[in-house]
């Protein structure tokens, strides 16, 4: 049942022009910005913005009412939607990796596997935390009242960066992780992402059960 709902959910929003344009944005970032890994981080950013897209489709097509009629549990809807968003992220991250590799070959450079691994781990962490912030709100109050949550992760990162710059704080990230193996750093980032996704599902399912459709 979860797999069937995931396919239904993907078919309702993934083929749209707006969704495909976000994938094009990843390609543009990978081609125009010479910094390795930027396309991968862009895939995480657009995924965080696309978390709200299925909920917009729900309200436009009154699909929430349909979900209340169909013989599917609220938990199935939450898990299925989470999987559809993860599917989008996997497509975006794969596209970003391909663009990064092709761009490096064209420019005569080399790809550092460790850098790509850390970039993917960081992007997964960002996506997981973004889903943990957005999914509970969107499942509880819907897109119209919760649409601004789509920008919360990006604003949070920008706010932290601005605060560090404004206060003159120096965070020796390179020095702090210099002696730590790349696999350990990547594993920690991936763990944060997975925990964020799990928390998003658990909290969203609980809030969605008490929502009036």
N, C-alpha and C positions, 0 to 999 in steps of 0.2 A: 504493500500500500504506500509506503514511504517513497519507494522508487517511482511508482506511478504518479504520485503527486509532484515529485521533483521534475519529472518530464513535463507534466502539465504546466508547472510554474515556469520552467525555462521557455516553453513555447509561447507563453503569454507576454514575455518581456525581452528575452534575449535577441530575437530576430529584428528588433526595431532599429530604425536608422540611428536614433540617439545612442543606443548601445554600441553599435558598430563604429560610430564616430569616436567614442571613447577609446576604442582599440586603435583607431587611426592616430589618436593623440600620442599613444605610447610609441608608435613607429616614428612619429615626428620628433619626439624627445630623444629617442635613441639615435636618430640620424643627425640631428642638429647639435646636440650637446656631446662634446667629445669625452666627457667624463664617464669611465666605465661603471656600469651599474645603475646609471641614472634612469634608464628605461625600466629596469626592474623596480626601482622605487616608485616610478611613475605608475606602474601596474598596481602597486599597493594603494596609491593615492586615488586613482580612478575607481578602484574596487570599493574604497571607503565611501566614495560619492555615489556609487551605484547600489549601495545597500538599500536605499530608500526607493529605488526604481520599481521593484515589484509591488510595493505598497501604493504607489501612485496608480499603477495598473489596477489594483484592487478597487480603488475608489472610482476610477473612471468606468470600469466595467461592472461595478457592484459585485465583485467576486467574493467579498466578505460574506454577503448574504448567501451566495452559493455554497461557500464552505460550511456555513451553518446548517445547510440542508443536506449536503452530501454525507454519506455514512463514513466520515473520517473524523478521527479524534483531533482535538486542538493540538496535542503533542505532535501528531503526524504532520500537521500544517507547519508547525514551527521547525521541526527537523527537516522536512522537505524543502522549505524555503532556505534554510541555512545551507543545505547541500547545493541548492541551485546557485547561491551566491558564491560558494566555494568553487563550484564548477566554472563560474565566470572568472574568478581569480586565477584558477589554474590555466585557463585559456590565455588570460592577459599575461601571466608570468611566463608562460611558454613562448608567446609571441615576443615578449621583451628579451628573452634569452636568445632567440633566433636573430632578432635585430641587432643585439649587442655583438653576437658572433660575426654576422655578416659585415657590420660596420668596422669591426676590428680588422678583418681580412682585407677589406677595401682600402683601409688607411695604412695597411702594412704593419699594424701593431700586433700585440699578443694579448691574450686573455689570461688573467691570473685566476686560476680556479678558486683559490682561497677567497679572493675578493667577491667573486660571484656567489660563493656559498654564503658569505656573510650578508651580502645584499639580499639574497633570497630569505635568509633567516630574519633579517630586520624587517623586510616587507611582510612576511608572515606574522611577525609580532604586531606590526602596525594594523594589519587587517583584523587580527584576532581582537585587539583592544578596541578597534573601531566597531566591530560587531557587538562587543560587550556593551559599548555605550549606546548604540543605536537600536539594536533589535528589541530590547525590552520596552523602550519608549514607543517605537513604531507599532509593535504588536499591542500595546496597551491603549494608545490614543489615536493610532492611524497616521496617515501621511500628512493630512492638512494641518493638524495641530503639532505634529512632530517633525515636519520637514526640515526645520533648521538644524536638527541634530546631525544631518548629513555633513555639515561643515564643522561640527564640533571637534573631530580628531585633527583636522588640518589647522584649525584655529589654536588648538591646544599646543601643537608642535610649534607653530609660529610664535605663540605667546611665550613659550619657554625660551625659544631662541632669542626673542627680543629682550626678555628679562635678563638673560645671561649677558647680552651685549650691553644693555643699559647699565647694569651694575658693575660691568667690567670683570665679571667672574670668569675665571679660566678653568675649564674642565679638561684636564689632561687625559683625554680619551685614549690617544695613541699610547702614551706612557703607561696608563693603567692596564691596558690589554696587551701590551707588547710581549709579556712573558706567558700569556695564556694561549694555549693551542687554538688554532682556528676552528677545529671541530667542536671544541668546548664552547666557544663563543656562539657558533652557529646553533649548537644544540640548545643553548640557553635561550636564544632568540626564538627558535622554533617552539620551545616549551611554553614560552609566554604566549605565543600565538594560539597554541592548542588549548591552553587553559582559558584564554579569553573567549574562544569559540564555545567551549563547554559551559562556561559561566553564562554566556549569552543565551544558549539554548535553555538552560535550567531556569534562569530568571524569566526569560520571555515566555516560556511555556506556562509558568505559574501565573504570570500576569494576564496572559491571553485567555486562560480558562475562566477568568471572572469578568471578561469583557462582554458587553452586550453587543451582539451583531444585528 
